[in-house]
C-alpha cells in the first residue's frame, strides 16, 4: 500500500472525502512550489498533483498553459520535478502524483522514470495522453516499483473502455467532469453524477472528480458524488495573481484550505444516501 492508497483508506475510516490540489512545478519557482506543497499538507490537502511543465499541454486550458510556460522559462525539466519530490520527502509524507504528458516520460526513459520517481518518494503518475492499450510496459514498470497509475475517464469515454481504464488505474480513478480542457467554470456539470455512479458500480477504487471546479461550493457539490475532488486552475490562477510576492504562498494555501474544508464537510454517509435514492428511483 503506497501513500495514496493509505490516504484513501484513512479518509474512509474517518468518513471524509479527499481533496487533491494541482499546481505546476516550477511556477513561479521550484522553491516556491516546495513551500506550497508543505503548506498544503498543513491546511488539509490530501494529495498533491505536481504538473510537469510541457510545451504542448493539449489537455490544459489557458491558466495551466501559462503556468507551464512560466516554469519552462525557468528551465524546469522532468528531472527537476523528480528532484523536487525528493526534496519534499525530507519534510513531508503527503502523497504526490506527477501530472504529465507522455513525451517527457519517453524522453526520460520509461524505466528511468519509474525507478527515479519511486526512489525520490513519489507515489504515482497521471500520463494524460498515454492510452492504457499502448501503456502495458509502463503499467508493468509502475506496478513493479509500487507506483500508482492514474487514468482518466471522460463523459465521452465509450462504455466498453471503462473496464480497461479502471483495470489500468491504481490509487484512484480520475473522472473528468466535462468535455474539453482544464479550466474554471461557474457550475459542476450535471452529467458527472451518473458517470461517477457507473464507474463506482464497476470498481471499489476511489473515484476523484476534476476539471472545471473553481470554488468551495462547487467542490462540495462534486464531493457529494465522488470520493475525492481535484482543483487545479483556480489554485494556479491565484499563483499567477500573486506571483513572486510574499503574499503568494499564504494566500494560495488559505484558498486551498477553504476547498479542503468544503470537501471534508460532505460526509461519506451523505453520498451513500444519494446513491441509494438514485438506485430506488431507477427501479421505479
N, C-alpha and C positions, 0 to 999 in steps of 0.2 A: 504493500500500500504506500503510494507516494503522498506528498503533501496535499495534492488536490483531492485525492480520494479521502484522506484523513479529515480534511476540512469539511467536506460534504457530509461525512459520517457524523462529525461533531455538530454541525448545523442541524442535522436531522434529529440528533439525540436531544437537543435543547429546543426544538420546534421553531427554528428560524430559517428564513430564506437567505440565500447568499448574494453578496454584491461583488461584482467584478468590474474593476476600473481599467480602462485602456489609456495609455499615454505612449507617445512616440519617443523612443530612447534617443537622447541627444538633443532634445528640444526643451529649453534653449541651450542646454549643455548636458554632458554626461553627469557632471557633479550635481546639477540641479535635479536631474532625473533620479539619481540615487537618493537625494534628500526627500523628494516627493514619495518614493516608494516606502521609505522608512516612516514618513508621516502618515501615509495611507494606512499602514498597519495599525497605527495608534488610534485612528478615527473610525475603525471598523470595517475597512475594506477586507474582503476575504481572499480574493485572488487578484493579482495584477497581470494584465496583458501588456507586454512590452512590444511596441511596434518596432520592427526593424526597418529603418529608412530605405526606400527603394525608389528608383527614378520613374517607374511606370506602375503606380499603385491603382490598378484598374477597379478595385472594389471600394476605393475610398472616395469620399466627397471632398469638396474644396478645402474644408477646415483641416482634415487629416493630410491632404496633399501638401498644403502649405507647411505643416509641421515636418513632414518628411523632407521637403526642400530645405528647410532651415537646418535640419540635422545633417543632411548631405553636405551643405555648405560648411558645416563644422567638421567634415571629413569622417563622420561616424560610419563604421562598417559593421558587418555581422560579427566579426571577431571582437570589435569593441563592445558590442552589446553582450556577448557571452562573458567578456571580462567584467562588465558591469554587474552581471548576475553574480559572479564570483565575489565581487566586492560587497554587494548587498548581503550575501550569505554570512559575512563576518559579524553582522549585527541583527539579522532578521531571518525568520523561518517562514515568512509569508510565501504562499505558492506563487510561482512565476511561470507564465506561459508566453512563449515568443509568438508574436503575430507577424507572419512574414509571407513572402511570395516564394515560388519555387526556384526562380533564377539564382538568388543569393545562396540558397541552400545547395543547389547543384554545383555552383562555382566553388563553394567552400568544400564540397565533397560530402556525400551522404553519411558515410561512417565517421568522418571527422566531425561533422556537425553533431551527430547523436552522442558520440563519445565526449566531445568537449562540453556540450551543454550539460550532460549528466555530471561530469567531473566538476563543473562550475557550480552545480547545485540547482540547475533549472529543473522544472517539473514537467514540461511538455511543450508542444508547439501546435499552432494552427497555421498550416500552409494553405493559403486560400485557394490557389489555382492548381492544386495537385489532386486530380481525381483519384478516389480510392482504387479504381480499377488499374491505374497506372503506378500506384504507390506501394506495391507489395514489398519491395526490398526496403523501402523507407519504414513501412509499418513493422516489419520483422526486426529491423535495427532498433527502432524506438522501443519496441517491447523488450528487446534483449537488454537495453540499458535502463529499463524501468521508467521510461518517459511516456507521458500521456499523448495520444494522438487525437486532437480535437478536430471534428469535421463539421461542415455547415449543411444545414437543411433549410431551404428557402420555400416560400409559397409556390414557386414554380417547379419544385423538385417532383418528378414523376413518382407516383406511389410505389412503383416497382423498384425504385432506387433507395427507398427509405431503409429497407433491411440492410443492404450492403454498406450504406453510410453509417448506420448505427453500429454495425459489427466492427467497422473500421475505428469507431470512436472509443476512446477510453478517457477517464477523467470526467468528462461531461460531453453532452451533445449541444452544439450551438445552433439554436433555431433563429433564423433571420426573420424579423417581424414583418418585413415588407420587401417588395422587389426594389431593385436599384442599389445605389451605393450608400456608404455610411453618411450620416449627417443628421442634423436636428430636425424634428418635426413637432407639430403642435398637438399630436394625438398618437395614441397607440393603435395600430391597425386592428380592426375587429376580427379579421381573418386569422390572427395569430392564435386565438384560443382553441379553435378546432384543430389547428395544426399541431399545437403542443399536446392536446389530448390524444391525437392519433399517434404521435411519437411515443408518449408515455404508455400507450396500450401495447407497444412493441418492445419496451425495454424498461429495466429498473434503473438505468443510468440517469443521473441528474440531467435536467434539461434547462439550459440557460437561454434567455431571450435577449437579443440585442438589435442594434441598428435603429436609429431614429428616436431613442429615448433621451429626453432632454432635461427633465426636471423631477423633483421628488414625487409629484402627483402621478406622472407617467410611470415612474419606477414602481410605485405602489400598485398601479393597475397591472403592470406586467408581472409583478410578483404574485398576484392572485392566481395566475395560471401556470407559472413556471417555478422551478426550484431555485433559480438564480436570475439576476438581471445584470446586463452588461451596459455600461455607459462609456462612450468614448468622446465623440465630437464635442459635447457640451463641456467636458473637462478640458479637452485640448484647446477649445476656444478661449477659456479663461487663462490657460498658459500663454496663449498668444496675446491676450489683452494686457496681462501684467508683465510679460516679457522677462527681462533680467532684473526687474526691480526687487527690492527686499520684501515687497508685499506678495510676490507671486506664490511662494510655497505655502505660507499660512492661509491665503485666501483660497487657493485651489484645494488645499486639504480640507478646509472648512466646508466647501461645497461638496466634496466627496463624502465627508462625514454626514451631511444632510441626506444625501442619496442613500447611504448605507443605513441610516436610521429609518428612513422611509421604507426601505425594502424589508428590514427586520421587524417593522411594525405589523407586517402581514403574517399572521400565524399560519403554520402548516395546516392546522385543522380547518381553517377557513377554506383553503384550496380543496381539501377533501370534500367539504360540503358542496362546493361549486361543482366538482366532478360528479358527485352523487346526484345532484339536482339535474345536471345536463344529461346524465345517463337515464334518469327516470323520465325526463321529458322526451328523450329519444325513443323510449319504449311505448309511450302513449300514442 
